[in-house]
Amino acid sequence: MDSVFDELYQKYHQDVFQFLFYMVRNKEHAEDLVQEVYIRVFKSYHRFEGKSSEKTWLFSIARNVAIDFFRKQKGWKDRILEKFDWSSNQVKDEYPIPEEIAIQNEEIKRIYDCLENCTMDQRSVIILRYLEDLSISETAQALGWTESKVKTTQHRSLKVLKKQMEMLYVKEGSESEKVRVER
């Protein structure tokens, strides 16, 4: 079990950390939640049947850990809607994440800000599909949904993101810029 656990940790630690960071928007909380994920993995690996990939199974556990975290928070709905301060260097890990480099790009910051206006389900789908690059099938497995629900939620969340981006551009006086949110 130790070698399997170590292999899972080495292969997916960064992906699980990134997912949880995008969900909770706090490095310390994300690190704590990653530990909780791997505690649950350690306790329940013997029940893993292999019906999905290990990666989707880990994301499923990570999502449930994030949901439990929000439920324990006082005013968790307000916490979800808080704005993240991208100017502070809250994301520091021994391995730089690709998004650390892209943060400087204003468009990326706007998209992340607009992501805050999505529901938790919509945000989960966007993170898994576009940031973690899971397929619709893998996303459905990780969330315990049908592929149809993933597609519908993805469509709706992209509409929300596009509308929010358009509103930001209008607000900033950049109405002439076209907003494209597609895969």
ABEGO torsion letter per residue (X at the ends): XAAAAAAAAAAAAAAAAAAAAAAAGBAAAAAAAAAAAAAAAAAAAAABAGABBAAAAAAAAAAAAAAAAAAABBGAAAAAABBBBAABBABBBABBBAAAAAAABAAAAAAAAAAAABBAAAAAAAAAAAAAGBBAAAAAAAAGBBAAAAAAAAAAAAAAAAAAAAAAAAAAGAAABBBBBBX
